Amino acid sequence: MKKVGIIGIPGKWSSERIADSLQKKTGFRMLIAMDEITLNVQEKAAFCRGRNLAELNGIIIKKIGPSYSHHMLDRLEMLHFLNQNGLEIISNPLCIAKAVDRLSCTLELMKGDIPIPETVVTENIEKALETVERFGRAVFKPLFTSKARGMKVIEKGKDALANIEEFKAANNPVMYIQKMVAIPGKDLGLAFLGGEYIATYARVSQHDSWNTTTHFGGRYEPYTPTKDVIDLAYRAQSLFGLDFTCVDIAETPDGPIVFEVSAFGGFRGLLEANNIDAAELYANYMLEKLPDE
């Protein structure tokens, strides 16, 4: 019997779903929250609820914690240590680290010549204000976030400085600023497993908002992108080496642009829009990677 653990969030839909899928296939179920793990560096081992994780055949990382922050990088380093010492882990923790930090994700996309919104990164409030004046309307984004949480739209004008100061006080001193781009009421998530394209879902805004995420009322719908959009998403995800991911793309009047490559991918969008059970696919993918016992 192959024993695969899931790094996730107990009680959360996607984490429980893939744990259930693996249990049906193997008879083994272990959903692990990162705060349950104790790493013994000298022994090169990690323990959770009395079990040495080295006894597992592998681990799938679905979520690294309930909230996004720089602490995720510390947790990924722990898992990288286990991976280096022989435990099969997908996606590779270092690949996840490169994608989960918005700045490193953006710079990787730029190195790969992937079109993205015009972006400025600064700690200087005056430079941030100059950027807002130049952009006219800008989105300030935390370096670690999901579903647009903590993002703030700032327009040029008399309130811009106060809004910038408020954002900086609530976030990392480094301000990540993108020019607001015109999108047609939706953006796209193109899903890949093992580097192979699966399907696309659209996140469609249900009200007059720049934000299409389901956290802010958007809904999932099926969508068939052009070959050019699929090829762009393929190039973007190939830069990161993730086993399962979704590439967020917007089709703008000037052509498609990439917002990010997701560190963890989205199960719910594929299921609700395309009736594709990504948890089932991912479980099968992991079991096929493991050697026969």
N, C-alpha and C positions, 0 to 999 in steps of 0.2 A: 504494500500500500504506500503510495506516494503521499508525503506529508508536506503540504504547502501552507504557509502562514500568510495572512493578509495584514499589512500595516495600514490601519484605517481608523475610523472613528466609530466605536460601538454605538449602535442605535441609529446611525445615519444610513439612508437608503442605499447608496451605491456601495458602501463598505459591506453592509449586510448581504447585499445581493450577490456579490462575487464570492463571499464566504459561503453562502448557501449553495452556489453553483458548484464550487469545489467539493463541498461535502457530499453532494449528490453523486459526484463522479468518483470520489476516493473514500468516502466514509469518514474523512478527517476534517475537522473544522477548528481553526484557531484565528480569531480576529484580535489583533494586537494594537493597543494604543501605545504611542511612543513613550508616554510617561510611566508605562508599566515595565519598561526595559531598563535593566542595570547592566552596564558594560564593565567587564573586568579586563583591563588592558593587558596585564601580565599573562593572564590565561588565554587571551585572544578569544574571549567568549562573551556572549550576552545571554542574560537570563530573563525569563518572563513567566510569572506564576509558577516558579519552580522548575521550568523546563529550560534546558540549554538549547538555544535556537540553532546551534550547530547540528542538532539532531534532525532538524527539518531538511527536506530535500530542496526547498527553495522558499522564497518570499516574493510576493507581489506588493508593490507600494501603490496603494490607492489614494490615501491621503496621509499627510505627514503631521497633521494637527488640525484642531478645530478653527484656528485663525492663522492668517498669513503674517509672518514677521521674519526678521533676520535670524530668529532662533531656529527656524526651519533648517538653516544651513548647518547648525551644530548637530541636529538630529540626523541629517543626511551624512555628515562626516562619520557618525557612529555606524550607520548602515554601510557606508563605504568601507570601513575597517573590517566589517564582517565579510563583505563581498571579496575584499582582497585576500581574506583568509579562507576562501573556498566555498562560501555559501552563495548559491545562485540567487540573484536578486534582480527583478525587473520592475520598472526600468532602472538602468544603472543609476545609483545615487548621484554620481557626478554629472550625469546628463540631466537629471532632474534639477540639480543645483544651478546649472547654466540657464535653465528655462524659467525657474521660479522667481528669480530676481529680475525684475522688469528691465533694469539697466543692462545687465549682461545679456539678456534675451535680445534686446534691441541692437546692441553692438554686434552680436553674432549675426543677426539678420542683415545688418549693414555690410559686414564683411562678406556675406554671401550675395551681395548686390540684389537684395530683395526690396521692392518698393514699400516704404512705410510712410506714415504721416510725418511732416516736418517736425523735428524734435529738438529741443534745447534742454540741457541739463546744467544746473547751476546751484550754488549755495548763496549767491549774491541777490539780495532782494531788488536792488536797482536794475540788475540785468534781467531779472524775472519780469519786472515792470516794463522794461524796454521790449521784451519779447511779446508780452501781451499787447502792447501798443502796435507792434509790427504785425502780429497775427490777427488782431481785431477781436478774436474770440479763441480762447485756449482752454484745454483740459489739463488740469494739474492732477497727476496720478501718483499715489503711493508706490514705492518700489516693490512692496509685497502686498498684494491684494487679489481678490477674486470677485467676479460678478459686479465689477465697478464700485465696490464698497470703498468709501473714502475719497472717491474722485470728485473734483470740484471744477465746474465751468466758471471761468473768470473772463469778463469782457472788459475792454478798455473803457476808461471813464473814471469818474471821481471816486468810485468805490473799489477800484482795482487794487490799489496799494493795501488797503485794509484787508481785502480778501486774500491777498498773497501772504500777508503777515499771519493771518489766521490759519491758513493752510500750513505754512512752515512750522508754526508753533505746535500743530497737532500731528506732525509727521516727521520723517527723517529730515535732517538739515539739507540734504540734497533734494532739490526740487526738479522733478521730471515733468516737462511741459511739452504738450503736443498741440499743434495747430488743429482747431476744429475743422473736420472735413464734412462735406455734404454727402450723406448716405441716404438711400431711398427707403427709409423706414425699416430697414432690416440689415443685419449682417449675417455672415455665414460661418458655420463650423464644419470644416472638412476633416473627417476622421480617418486615421491611418492605424493599422496594426502590423507590426513588423515591417514597416516601410511600405506596405501595400494599401492602396486607397480602398476604403469601405463604402462610404456614402457621405452625403451632405445634408445638414439640416439648417434651416434659417431661423434666426431669432427675430421675431417681428414685433415691433412696438405696438402697443394697444392704446396709446395716447400720444399727445403732442410732446414727445420727449426725445432728446438726443440719445438716450440710453435704451437699448433694446433688450437688456438682460432680463431673465425671468425673475430675478430678485426685485426688479423694478416694474414688474407687470407684463413683460414680453411673453410671447408664446412661441412654441416650436412648431415649425411647419416643414414638410418635405421640400426639397429644392434640387433641381438639376442644373449644375453649373456648366459653363463651357469648358472645353478641353484646356483652353489657356488658363483658366482659373485653377483647374485641377493640377495642371503642370506647375503653376506658381506655388500652390500649397505643397506639392511634392518636393520642390526644391527647398522650400522653407523648412519643412520637417526633417529633411535629410541632413540638415546642419547640426541637429541635436542628438541623433542616435537614440531617440526614445522608442520604447517598444509599443506603447499605445499613446496616441496624442490626437488633439484636434487643433487645426490651424484656423485662427479667426481672421476672416477676410471681409472687407467691404468693397462693393462694386461702386466706385465713384464715377462722376462724369469724366474724370481724367484717367480712368482705368482702375483695375483692382489694386488694393493695397492690403498689406498684412499688418494686423494689430499685434498679434503675439502667437507664439506656439505654446500650447497649454502643457504644463508640466505633468498633468494627471489625466487629461482628456475628459470627455463628458459622456456618461452612460445614458442619462435621461433624455438628452436631445435625440440620440439615435433611436431610442425605444419609442418615444412619443411621436416623432416625426416619420420614422422609417420602419417602425416595428422590428428593429434589429436589436437583439439582446447582446450588447457588447460584453457584459459580464460573462456570458456563456462563451463567446468567442475568445475572450482573454484567458479564461480558465483553460480552454482547450489548447491555446497557444502555449501557455506555460507548461502544461503537462507534456506536450510534444517536445519541448526543449529539454526536459529532464531525461537522463539516461534510464533505460529499463533496469529494474532492480533484479 
